[in-house]
Amino acid sequence: MAEFLYLYRGGQRGWTPEESQQIMQRWMNWFKELGASGNLKDGGQPLEPEGKIVRDKSGPVTDGPYAEAKDLVGGYTLIEAPSLDRAAELAKGCPILERQGLVEVRPIMKLDM
């Protein structure tokens, strides 16, 4: 099994408390499905919207990221799957897709150390 990182981008904001609770329940159900199938390695965490940008060792550290909302990474999850195609197929169950968001699926490169 290989490891893959899901990066969650975009998605609608401004939900009512009831909508937020329903959405969170869909996320929890999806994580349970990934866990039950043996694909969930680390559920990850949501990310705060603010951060810093470091471009080089001697340059300034600036506020950021400054990107369109659809491009901001809102969280991540680490999964295991036999292939990139299978990891992408598993991502189709992500609730962010119901809110015009997307899941970027990236293979984790193994380094020999």
N, CA, C and O atoms as a Tinker XYZ file with bonds, in Angstrom:
   452  protein
     1  N      0.847000   -1.189000    0.000000    73     2
     2  CA     0.000000    0.000000    0.000000    64     1     3
     3  C      0.886000    1.242000    0.000000    63     2     4     5
     4  O      1.896000    1.297000    0.700000    81     3
     5  N      0.507000    2.204000   -0.767000    73     3     6
     6  CA     1.211000    3.483000   -0.829000    64     5     7
     7  C      0.443000    4.509000    0.008000    63     6     8     9
     8  O     -0.731000    4.315000    0.327000    81     7
     9  N      1.118000    5.590000    0.353000    73     7    10
    10  CA     0.494000    6.667000    1.115000    64     9    11
    11  C      0.168000    7.835000    0.190000    63    10    12    13
    12  O      0.915000    8.148000   -0.737000    81    11
    13  N     -0.970000    8.469000    0.468000    73    11    14
    14  CA    -1.434000    9.605000   -0.315000    64    13    15
    15  C     -1.938000   10.682000    0.634000    63    14    16    17
    16  O     -2.456000   10.396000    1.713000    81    15
    17  N     -1.772000   11.923000    0.201000    73    15    18
    18  CA    -2.243000   13.065000    0.969000    64    17    19
    19  C     -3.437000   13.672000    0.245000    63    18    20    21
    20  O     -3.372000   13.956000   -0.951000    81    19
    21  N     -4.523000   13.868000    0.977000    73    19    22
    22  CA    -5.654000   14.614000    0.457000    64    21    23
    23  C     -5.515000   16.047000    0.967000    63    22    24    25
    24  O     -5.377000   16.273000    2.169000    81    23
    25  N     -5.551000   16.998000    0.061000    73    23    26
    26  CA    -5.585000   18.414000    0.405000    64    25    27
    27  C     -6.955000   18.936000    0.006000    63    26    28    29
    28  O     -7.361000   18.813000   -1.150000    81    27
    29  N     -7.662000   19.513000    0.955000    73    27    30
    30  CA    -9.018000   19.991000    0.711000    64    29    31
    31  C     -8.969000   21.469000    0.359000    63    30    32    33
    32  O     -8.452000   22.280000    1.128000    81    31
    33  N     -9.505000   21.813000   -0.796000    73    31    34
    34  CA    -9.463000   23.191000   -1.281000    64    33    35
    35  C    -10.868000   23.724000   -1.524000    63    34    36    37
    36  O    -11.754000   23.019000   -2.007000    81    35
    37  N    -11.039000   24.994000   -1.171000    73    35    38
    38  CA   -12.284000   25.692000   -1.466000    64    37    39
    39  C    -13.458000   25.180000   -0.663000    63    38    40    41
    40  O    -13.309000   24.732000    0.474000    81    39
    41  N    -14.619000   25.251000   -1.266000    73    39    42
    42  CA   -15.856000   24.874000   -0.591000    64    41    43
    43  C    -16.593000   26.105000   -0.104000    63    42    44    45
    44  O    -15.980000   27.100000    0.283000    81    43
    45  N    -17.883000   26.031000   -0.126000    73    43    46
    46  CA   -18.708000   27.157000    0.303000    64    45    47
    47  C    -18.553000   27.399000    1.798000    63    46    48    49
    48  O    -18.274000   26.476000    2.563000    81    47
    49  N    -18.738000   28.637000    2.199000    73    47    50
    50  CA   -18.674000   29.036000    3.605000    64    49    51
    51  C    -20.011000   29.675000    4.003000    63    50    52    53
    52  O    -20.915000   29.816000    3.179000    81    51
    53  N    -20.114000   30.056000    5.272000    73    51    54
    54  CA   -21.290000   30.782000    5.734000    64    53    55
    55  C    -22.490000   29.911000    6.022000    63    54    56    57
    56  O    -23.620000   30.288000    5.712000    81    55
    57  N    -22.261000   28.754000    6.609000    73    55    58
    58  CA   -23.350000   27.841000    6.902000    64    57    59
    59  C    -24.041000   28.232000    8.200000    63    58    60    61
    60  O    -23.453000   28.871000    9.072000    81    59
    61  N    -25.295000   27.835000    8.305000    73    59    62
    62  CA   -26.007000   27.996000    9.568000    64    61    63
    63  C    -25.449000   26.954000   10.548000    63    62    64    65
    64  O    -24.793000   26.005000   10.118000    81    63
    65  N    -25.696000   27.111000   11.849000    73    63    66
    66  CA   -25.238000   26.090000   12.803000    64    65    67
    67  C    -25.781000   24.693000   12.482000    63    66    68    69
    68  O    -25.081000   23.696000   12.660000    81    67
    69  N    -27.011000   24.625000   12.018000    73    67    70
    70  CA   -27.599000   23.332000   11.676000    64    69    71
    71  C    -26.889000   22.712000   10.468000    63    70    72    73
    72  O    -26.599000   21.516000   10.456000    81    71
    73  N    -26.610000   23.542000    9.449000    73    71    74
    74  CA   -25.885000   23.054000    8.278000    64    73    75
    75  C    -24.480000   22.598000    8.659000    63    74    76    77
    76  O    -24.007000   21.564000    8.187000    81    75
    77  N    -23.823000   23.364000    9.505000    73    75    78
    78  CA   -22.478000   23.004000    9.958000    64    77    79
    79  C    -22.470000   21.648000   10.648000    63    78    80    81
    80  O    -21.568000   20.839000   10.430000    81    79
    81  N    -23.467000   21.404000   11.474000    73    79    82
    82  CA   -23.561000   20.122000   12.175000    64    81    83
    83  C    -23.790000   18.976000   11.184000    63    82    84    85
    84  O    -23.183000   17.913000   11.316000    81    83
    85  N    -24.654000   19.185000   10.206000    73    83    86
    86  CA   -24.919000   18.152000    9.196000    64    85    87
    87  C    -23.669000   17.873000    8.362000    63    86    88    89
    88  O    -23.352000   16.717000    8.079000    81    87
    89  N    -22.970000   18.922000    7.974000    73    87    90
    90  CA   -21.752000   18.766000    7.176000    64    89    91
    91  C    -20.693000   18.020000    7.981000    63    90    92    93
    92  O    -20.043000   17.114000    7.458000    81    91
    93  N    -20.515000   18.389000    9.243000    73    91    94
    94  CA   -19.523000   17.719000   10.088000    64    93    95
    95  C    -19.867000   16.237000   10.250000    63    94    96    97
    96  O    -18.971000   15.394000   10.279000    81    95
    97  N    -21.147000   15.917000   10.355000    73    95    98
    98  CA   -21.555000   14.514000   10.470000    64    97    99
    99  C    -21.210000   13.744000    9.200000    63    98   100   101
   100  O    -20.783000   12.592000    9.270000    81    99
   101  N    -21.396000   14.380000    8.026000    73    99   102
   102  CA   -21.027000   13.721000    6.768000    64   101   103
   103  C    -19.519000   13.466000    6.709000    63   102   104   105
   104  O    -19.083000   12.415000    6.238000    81   103
   105  N    -18.719000   14.433000    7.190000    73   103   106
   106  CA   -17.264000   14.238000    7.239000    64   105   107
   107  C    -16.923000   13.063000    8.166000    63   106   108   109
   108  O    -16.110000   12.211000    7.807000    81   107
   109  N    -17.532000   13.015000    9.343000    73   107   110
   110  CA   -17.238000   11.940000   10.292000    64   109   111
   111  C    -17.630000   10.577000    9.712000    63   110   112   113
   112  O    -16.906000    9.596000    9.882000    81   111
   113  N    -18.765000   10.521000    9.035000    73   111   114
   114  CA   -19.200000    9.263000    8.399000    64   113   115
   115  C    -18.211000    8.827000    7.324000    63   114   116   117
   116  O    -17.889000    7.644000    7.211000    81   115
   117  N    -17.729000    9.794000    6.530000    73   115   118
   118  CA   -16.775000    9.472000    5.481000    64   117   119
   119  C    -15.460000    8.963000    6.075000    63   118   120   121
   120  O    -14.885000    7.996000    5.575000    81   119
   121  N    -14.985000    9.613000    7.141000    73   119   122
   122  CA   -13.760000    9.144000    7.810000    64   121   123
   123  C    -13.951000    7.737000    8.386000    63   122   124   125
   124  O    -13.036000    6.915000    8.334000    81   123
   125  N    -15.134000    7.463000    8.932000    73   123   126
   126  CA   -15.415000    6.114000    9.447000    64   125   127
   127  C    -15.365000    5.081000    8.326000    63   126   128   129
   128  O    -14.834000    3.987000    8.516000    81   127
   129  N    -15.915000    5.421000    7.158000    73   127   130
   130  CA   -15.876000    4.510000    6.012000    64   129   131
   131  C    -14.428000    4.246000    5.580000    63   130   132   133
   132  O    -14.055000    3.104000    5.313000    81   131
   133  N    -13.617000    5.310000    5.515000    73   131   134
   134  CA   -12.215000    5.140000    5.138000    64   133   135
   135  C    -11.476000    4.289000    6.164000    63   134   136   137
   136  O    -10.631000    3.471000    5.802000    81   135
   137  N    -11.792000    4.478000    7.441000    73   135   138
   138  CA   -11.167000    3.682000    8.495000    64   137   139
   139  C    -11.590000    2.228000    8.427000    63   138   140   141
   140  O    -10.761000    1.329000    8.567000    81   139
   141  N    -12.867000    1.995000    8.216000    73   139   142
   142  CA   -13.378000    0.626000    8.160000    64   141   143
   143  C    -12.804000   -0.144000    6.965000    63   142   144   145
   144  O    -12.639000   -1.362000    7.030000    81   143
   145  N    -12.502000    0.569000    5.880000    73   143   146
   146  CA   -11.938000   -0.093000    4.704000    64   145   147
   147  C    -10.425000   -0.257000    4.805000    63   146   148   149
   148  O     -9.805000   -0.856000    3.926000    81   147
   149  N     -9.823000    0.279000    5.882000    73   147   150
   150  CA    -8.378000    0.162000    6.064000    64   149   151
   151  C     -7.571000    1.191000    5.297000    63   150   152   153
   152  O     -6.353000    1.053000    5.185000    81   151
   153  N     -8.225000    2.232000    4.760000    73   151   154
   154  CA    -7.526000    3.235000    3.970000    64   153   155
   155  C     -7.116000    4.484000    4.748000    63   154   156   157
   156  O     -6.246000    5.227000    4.293000    81   155
   157  N     -7.721000    4.730000    5.904000    73   155   158
   158  CA    -7.416000    5.942000    6.658000    64   157   159
   159  C     -6.178000    5.720000    7.513000    63   158   160   161
   160  O     -6.181000    4.876000    8.409000    81   159
   161  N     -5.120000    6.477000    7.239000    73   159   162
   162  CA    -3.898000    6.382000    8.030000    64   161   163
   163  C     -3.887000    7.455000    9.117000    63   162   164   165
   164  O     -3.529000    7.173000   10.261000    81   163
   165  N     -4.274000    8.679000    8.770000    73   163   166
   166  CA    -4.329000    9.793000    9.718000    64   165   167
   167  C     -5.419000   10.735000    9.242000    63   166   168   169
   168  O     -5.354000   11.245000    8.124000    81   167
   169  N     -6.416000   10.969000   10.075000    73   167   170
   170  CA    -7.532000   11.832000    9.709000    64   169   171
   171  C     -7.138000   13.270000    9.439000    63   170   172   173
   172  O     -7.922000   14.028000    8.869000    81   171
   173  N     -5.917000   13.664000    9.845000    73   171   174
   174  CA    -5.462000   15.026000    9.602000    64   173   175
   175  C     -6.193000   16.036000   10.448000    63   174   176   177
   176  O     -6.774000   15.695000   11.478000    81   175
   177  N     -6.166000   17.270000   10.017000    73   175   178
   178  CA    -6.785000   18.369000   10.749000    64   177   179
   179  C     -7.223000   19.454000    9.769000    63   178   180   181
   180  O     -6.659000   19.580000    8.682000    81   179
   181  N     -8.227000   20.235000   10.157000    73   179   182
   182  CA    -8.521000   21.435000    9.370000    64   181   183
   183  C     -7.430000   22.468000    9.639000    63   182   184   185
   184  O     -6.762000   22.415000   10.671000    81   183
   185  N     -7.253000   23.399000    8.718000    73   183   186
   186  CA    -6.241000   24.429000    8.857000    64   185   187
   187  C     -6.886000   25.791000    9.035000    63   186   188   189
   188  O     -7.938000   26.068000    8.459000    81   187
   189  N     -6.256000   26.639000    9.833000    73   187   190
   190  CA    -6.710000   28.018000    9.983000    64   189   191
   191  C     -6.465000   28.759000    8.671000    63   190   192   193
   192  O     -5.557000   28.391000    7.927000    81   191
   193  N     -7.250000   29.795000    8.369000    73   191   194
   194  CA    -7.089000   30.486000    7.088000    64   193   195
   195  C     -5.831000   31.357000    6.996000    63   194   196   197
   196  O     -5.346000   31.610000    5.893000    81   195
   197  N     -5.297000   31.815000    8.121000    73   195   198
   198  CA    -4.129000   32.682000    8.054000    64   197   199
   199  C     -2.845000   31.865000    8.153000    63   198   200   201
   200  O     -2.864000   30.703000    8.560000    81   199
   201  N     -1.734000   32.486000    7.775000    73   199   202
   202  CA    -0.440000   31.826000    7.841000    64   201   203
   203  C      0.661000   32.792000    7.452000    63   202   204   205
   204  O      0.434000   34.000000    7.393000    81   203
   205  N      1.831000   32.284000    7.190000    73   203   206
   206  CA     2.985000   33.072000    6.775000    64   205   207
   207  C      3.586000   32.432000    5.535000    63   206   208   209
   208  O      3.461000   31.227000    5.318000    81   207
   209  N      4.236000   33.251000    4.727000    73   207   210
   210  CA     4.919000   32.787000    3.528000    64   209   211
   211  C      6.412000   33.035000    3.705000    63   210   212   213
   212  O      6.831000   34.159000    3.981000    81   211
   213  N      7.212000   31.983000    3.547000    73   211   214
   214  CA     8.666000   32.085000    3.601000    64   213   215
   215  C      9.177000   31.731000    2.212000    63   214   216   217
   216  O      8.955000   30.620000    1.729000    81   215
   217  N      9.858000   32.668000    1.573000    73   215   218
   218  CA    10.311000   32.447000    0.197000    64   217   219
   219  C     11.786000   32.053000    0.120000    63   218   220   221
   220  O     12.163000   31.271000   -0.753000    81   219
   221  N     12.610000   32.566000    0.997000    73   219   222
   222  CA    14.011000   32.172000    1.029000    64   221   223
   223  C     14.584000   32.507000    2.404000    63   222   224   225
   224  O     13.936000   33.179000    3.205000    81   223
   225  N     15.810000   32.032000    2.676000    73   223   226
   226  CA    16.406000   32.187000    4.009000    64   225   227
   227  C     16.616000   33.638000    4.393000    63   226   228   229
   228  O     16.416000   33.987000    5.557000    81   227
   229  N     17.009000   34.494000    3.470000    73   227   230
   230  CA    17.355000   35.868000    3.816000    64   229   231
   231  C     16.230000   36.864000    3.569000    63   230   232   233
   232  O     16.321000   38.022000    3.975000    81   231
   233  N     15.177000   36.418000    2.909000    73   231   234
   234  CA    14.092000   37.331000    2.572000    64   233   235
   235  C     13.114000   37.523000    3.711000    63   234   236   237
   236  O     13.205000   36.853000    4.740000    81   235
   237  N     12.184000   38.434000    3.527000    73   235   238
   238  CA    11.180000   38.679000    4.561000    64   237   239
   239  C     10.159000   37.548000    4.660000    63   238   240   241
   240  O      9.906000   36.832000    3.691000    81   239
   241  N      9.594000   37.407000    5.823000    73   239   242
   242  CA     8.465000   36.508000    6.041000    64   241   243
   243  C      7.223000   37.379000    5.941000    63   242   244   245
   244  O      7.098000   38.379000    6.649000    81   243
   245  N      6.310000   37.001000    5.066000    73   243   246
   246  CA     5.127000   37.826000    4.839000    64   245   247
   247  C      3.864000   37.098000    5.274000    63   246   248   249
   248  O      3.839000   35.874000    5.406000    81   247
   249  N      2.815000   37.890000    5.494000    73   247   250
   250  CA     1.522000   37.297000    5.801000    64   249   251
   251  C      0.993000   36.605000    4.552000    63   250   252   253
   252  O      1.345000   36.954000    3.426000    81   251
   253  N      0.159000   35.639000    4.781000    73   251   254
   254  CA    -0.419000   34.916000    3.656000    64   253   255
   255  C     -1.110000   33.678000    4.180000    63   254   256   257
   256  O     -1.249000   33.575000    5.399000    81   255
   257  N     -1.538000   32.772000    3.413000    73   255   258
   258  CA    -1.478000   32.811000    1.952000    64   257   259
   259  C     -2.540000   33.730000    1.380000    63   258   260   261
   260  O     -3.644000   33.833000    1.915000    81   259
   261  N     -2.198000   34.392000    0.294000    73   259   262
   262  CA    -3.164000   35.230000   -0.402000    64   261   263
   263  C     -3.498000   34.545000   -1.716000    63   262   264   265
   264  O     -2.735000   34.599000   -2.680000    81   263
   265  N     -4.622000   33.921000   -1.729000    73   263   266
   266  CA    -5.089000   33.221000   -2.921000    64   265   267
   267  C     -6.604000   33.339000   -2.945000    63   266   268   269
   268  O     -7.227000   33.723000   -1.955000    81   267
   269  N     -7.171000   33.011000   -4.062000    73   267   270
   270  CA    -8.629000   32.977000   -4.126000    64   269   271
   271  C     -9.127000   31.884000   -3.202000    63   270   272   273
   272  O     -8.442000   30.881000   -2.999000    81   271
   273  N    -10.309000   32.066000   -2.641000    73   271   274
   274  CA   -10.855000   31.111000   -1.677000    64   273   275
   275  C    -10.862000   29.687000   -2.221000    63   274   276   277
   276  O    -10.643000   28.734000   -1.473000    81   275
   277  N    -11.109000   29.540000   -3.507000    73   275   278
   278  CA   -11.162000   28.204000   -4.099000    64   277   279
   279  C     -9.803000   27.516000   -4.092000    63   278   280   281
   280  O     -9.731000   26.294000   -4.218000    81   279
   281  N     -8.715000   28.291000   -3.946000    73   279   282
   282  CA    -7.367000   27.734000   -3.977000    64   281   283
   283  C     -6.776000   27.482000   -2.592000    63   282   284   285
   284  O     -5.751000   26.810000   -2.478000    81   283
   285  N     -7.401000   28.006000   -1.541000    73   283   286
   286  CA    -6.861000   27.846000   -0.197000    64   285   287
   287  C     -7.000000   26.407000    0.278000    63   286   288   289
   288  O     -8.041000   25.775000    0.095000    81   287
   289  N     -5.935000   25.901000    0.891000    73   287   290
   290  CA    -5.971000   24.563000    1.475000    64   289   291
   291  C     -6.619000   24.685000    2.848000    63   290   292   293
   292  O     -6.127000   25.405000    3.717000    81   291
   293  N     -7.725000   23.977000    3.034000    73   291   294
   294  CA    -8.471000   24.070000    4.282000    64   293   295
   295  C     -8.197000   22.935000    5.253000    63   294   296   297
   296  O     -8.627000   22.996000    6.405000    81   295
   297  N     -7.491000   21.899000    4.813000    73   295   298
   298  CA    -7.197000   20.771000    5.680000    64   297   299
   299  C     -6.547000   19.665000    4.887000    63   298   300   301
   300  O     -6.327000   19.785000    3.682000    81   299
   301  N     -6.243000   18.583000    5.584000    73   299   302
   302  CA    -5.551000   17.459000    4.952000    64   301   303
   303  C     -5.919000   16.160000    5.636000    63   302   304   305
   304  O     -6.405000   16.160000    6.767000    81   303
   305  N     -5.686000   15.050000    4.946000    73   303   306
   306  CA    -5.860000   13.698000    5.469000    64   305   307
   307  C     -4.808000   12.818000    4.809000    63   306   308   309
   308  O     -4.490000   13.002000    3.635000    81   307
   309  N     -4.275000   11.875000    5.551000    73   307   310
   310  CA    -3.309000   10.913000    5.031000    64   309   311
   311  C     -4.007000    9.565000    4.903000    63   310   312   313
   312  O     -4.570000    9.052000    5.870000    81   311
   313  N     -3.965000    8.998000    3.701000    73   311   314
   314  CA    -4.608000    7.698000    3.485000    64   313   315
   315  C     -3.609000    6.713000    2.888000    63   314   316   317
   316  O     -2.519000    7.087000    2.455000    81   315
   317  N     -4.012000    5.451000    2.877000    73   315   318
   318  CA    -3.254000    4.397000    2.215000    64   317   319
   319  C     -4.147000    3.769000    1.153000    63   318   320   321
   320  O     -5.333000    3.533000    1.378000    81   319
   321  N     -3.563000    3.507000    0.005000    73   319   322
   322  CA    -4.291000    2.870000   -1.088000    64   321   323
   323  C     -3.278000    2.170000   -1.987000    63   322   324   325
   324  O     -2.096000    2.516000   -1.971000    81   323
   325  N     -3.722000    1.199000   -2.764000    73   323   326
   326  CA    -2.784000    0.480000   -3.628000    64   325   327
   327  C     -2.283000    1.295000   -4.820000    63   326   328   329
   328  O     -1.242000    0.973000   -5.392000    81   327
   329  N     -3.019000    2.358000   -5.204000    73   327   330
   330  CA    -2.627000    3.141000   -6.375000    64   329   331
   331  C     -3.210000    4.554000   -6.291000    63   330   332   333
   332  O     -4.129000    4.823000   -5.517000    81   331
   333  N     -2.657000    5.429000   -7.097000    73   331   334
   334  CA    -3.184000    6.794000   -7.192000    64   333   335
   335  C     -4.618000    6.774000   -7.703000    63   334   336   337
   336  O     -5.453000    7.547000   -7.234000    81   335
   337  N     -4.907000    5.910000   -8.647000    73   335   338
   338  CA    -6.280000    5.813000   -9.169000    64   337   339
   339  C     -7.260000    5.421000   -8.065000    63   338   340   341
   340  O     -8.357000    5.974000   -7.985000    81   339
   341  N     -6.873000    4.478000   -7.219000    73   339   342
   342  CA    -7.753000    4.049000   -6.124000    64   341   343
   343  C     -7.904000    5.168000   -5.097000    63   342   344   345
   344  O     -8.997000    5.386000   -4.574000    81   343
   345  N     -6.818000    5.873000   -4.806000    73   343   346
   346  CA    -6.889000    6.998000   -3.860000    64   345   347
   347  C     -7.841000    8.076000   -4.386000    63   346   348   349
   348  O     -8.613000    8.655000   -3.622000    81   347
   349  N     -7.781000    8.338000   -5.688000    73   347   350
   350  CA    -8.683000    9.321000   -6.295000    64   349   351
   351  C    -10.128000    8.837000   -6.239000    63   350   352   353
   352  O    -11.042000    9.627000   -6.002000    81   351
   353  N    -10.332000    7.561000   -6.453000    73   351   354
   354  CA   -11.685000    6.998000   -6.374000    64   353   355
   355  C    -12.250000    7.154000   -4.962000    63   354   356   357
   356  O    -13.418000    7.508000   -4.801000    81   355
   357  N    -11.434000    6.892000   -3.939000    73   355   358
   358  CA   -11.870000    7.044000   -2.550000    64   357   359
   359  C    -12.214000    8.495000   -2.232000    63   358   360   361
   360  O    -13.110000    8.756000   -1.430000    81   359
   361  N    -11.513000    9.436000   -2.848000    73   359   362
   362  CA   -11.755000   10.866000   -2.600000    64   361   363
   363  C    -13.120000   11.313000   -3.104000    63   362   364   365
   364  O    -13.626000   12.349000   -2.672000    81   363
   365  N    -13.717000   10.560000   -3.999000    73   363   366
   366  CA   -15.029000   10.936000   -4.539000    64   365   367
   367  C    -16.123000   10.935000   -3.477000    63   366   368   369
   368  O    -17.196000   11.494000   -3.703000    81   367
   369  N    -15.873000   10.320000   -2.327000    73   367   370
   370  CA   -16.856000   10.319000   -1.251000    64   369   371
   371  C    -16.741000   11.514000   -0.323000    63   370   372   373
   372  O    -17.522000   11.634000    0.621000    81   371
   373  N    -15.784000   12.401000   -0.567000    73   371   374
   374  CA   -15.544000   13.534000    0.330000    64   373   375
   375  C    -16.695000   14.546000    0.301000    63   374   376   377
   376  O    -17.136000   14.959000   -0.772000    81   375
   377  N    -17.175000   14.942000    1.482000    73   375   378
   378  CA   -18.276000   15.907000    1.556000    64   377   379
   379  C    -17.958000   17.288000    0.981000    63   378   380   381
   380  O    -18.883000   18.024000    0.637000    81   379
   381  N    -16.689000   17.661000    0.867000    73   379   382
   382  CA   -16.375000   18.989000    0.317000    64   381   383
   383  C    -16.824000   19.107000   -1.134000    63   382   384   385
   384  O    -17.061000   20.211000   -1.625000    81   383
   385  N    -16.941000   17.971000   -1.820000    73   383   386
   386  CA   -17.375000   17.985000   -3.209000    64   385   387
   387  C    -18.822000   18.432000   -3.347000    63   386   388   389
   388  O    -19.231000   18.914000   -4.404000    81   387
   389  N    -19.599000   18.272000   -2.274000    73   387   390
   390  CA   -21.001000   18.711000   -2.266000    64   389   391
   391  C    -21.103000   20.226000   -2.126000    63   390   392   393
   392  O    -22.181000   20.789000   -2.318000    81   391
   393  N    -19.995000   20.897000   -1.794000    73   391   394
   394  CA   -19.984000   22.334000   -1.517000    64   393   395
   395  C    -19.066000   23.084000   -2.475000    63   394   396   397
   396  O    -18.494000   24.107000   -2.098000    81   395
   397  N    -18.915000   22.603000   -3.692000    73   395   398
   398  CA   -18.069000   23.202000   -4.728000    64   397   399
   399  C    -16.589000   23.280000   -4.340000    63   398   400   401
   400  O    -15.856000   24.134000   -4.839000    81   399
   401  N    -16.161000   22.394000   -3.457000    73   399   402
   402  CA   -14.748000   22.292000   -3.133000    64   401   403
   403  C    -14.116000   21.182000   -3.939000    63   402   404   405
   404  O    -14.781000   20.534000   -4.747000    81   403
   405  N    -12.835000   20.963000   -3.722000    73   403   406
   406  CA   -12.156000   19.886000   -4.415000    64   405   407
   407  C    -11.150000   19.207000   -3.497000    63   406   408   409
   408  O    -10.721000   19.765000   -2.487000    81   407
   409  N    -10.788000   17.995000   -3.875000    73   407   410
   410  CA    -9.785000   17.224000   -3.145000    64   409   411
   411  C     -8.602000   17.024000   -4.083000    63   410   412   413
   412  O     -8.732000   16.413000   -5.144000    81   411
   413  N     -7.452000   17.544000   -3.681000    73   411   414
   414  CA    -6.218000   17.294000   -4.415000    64   413   415
   415  C     -5.601000   16.032000   -3.824000    63   414   416   417
   416  O     -5.394000   15.956000   -2.612000    81   415
   417  N     -5.309000   15.053000   -4.653000    73   415   418
   418  CA    -4.758000   13.769000   -4.213000    64   417   419
   419  C     -3.297000   13.728000   -4.644000    63   418   420   421
   420  O     -2.988000   13.798000   -5.833000    81   419
   421  N     -2.397000   13.613000   -3.658000    73   419   422
   422  CA    -0.959000   13.627000   -3.950000    64   421   423
   423  C     -0.285000   12.404000   -3.358000    63   422   424   425
   424  O     -0.476000   12.107000   -2.179000    81   423
   425  N      0.507000   11.682000   -4.159000    73   423   426
   426  CA     1.279000   10.562000   -3.613000    64   425   427
   427  C      2.386000   11.088000   -2.696000    63   426   428   429
   428  O      2.987000   12.128000   -2.962000    81   427
   429  N      2.640000   10.355000   -1.623000    73   427   430
   430  CA     3.742000   10.686000   -0.718000    64   429   431
   431  C      4.986000    9.992000   -1.265000    63   430   432   433
   432  O      4.993000    8.772000   -1.434000    81   431
   433  N      6.029000   10.754000   -1.538000    73   431   434
   434  CA     7.273000   10.187000   -2.055000    64   433   435
   435  C      8.055000    9.563000   -0.901000    63   434   436   437
   436  O      8.236000   10.183000    0.147000    81   435
   437  N      8.502000    8.362000   -1.101000    73   435   438
   438  CA     9.310000    7.659000   -0.096000    64   437   439
   439  C     10.782000    8.012000   -0.280000    63   438   440   441
   440  O     11.327000    7.857000   -1.373000    81   439
   441  N     11.416000    8.477000    0.767000    73   439   442
   442  CA    12.843000    8.774000    0.745000    64   441   443
   443  C     13.594000    7.712000    1.532000    63   442   444   445
   444  O     13.170000    7.314000    2.616000    81   443
   445  N     14.691000    7.266000    0.988000    73   443   446
   446  CA    15.541000    6.312000    1.700000    64   445   447
   447  C     16.483000    7.104000    2.591000    63   446   448   449
   448  O     17.359000    7.824000    2.110000    81   447
   449  N     16.294000    6.964000    3.875000    73   447   450
   450  CA    17.153000    7.705000    4.817000    64   449   451
   451  C     17.828000    6.744000    5.761000    63   450   452
   452  O     18.592000    7.166000    6.629000    81   451
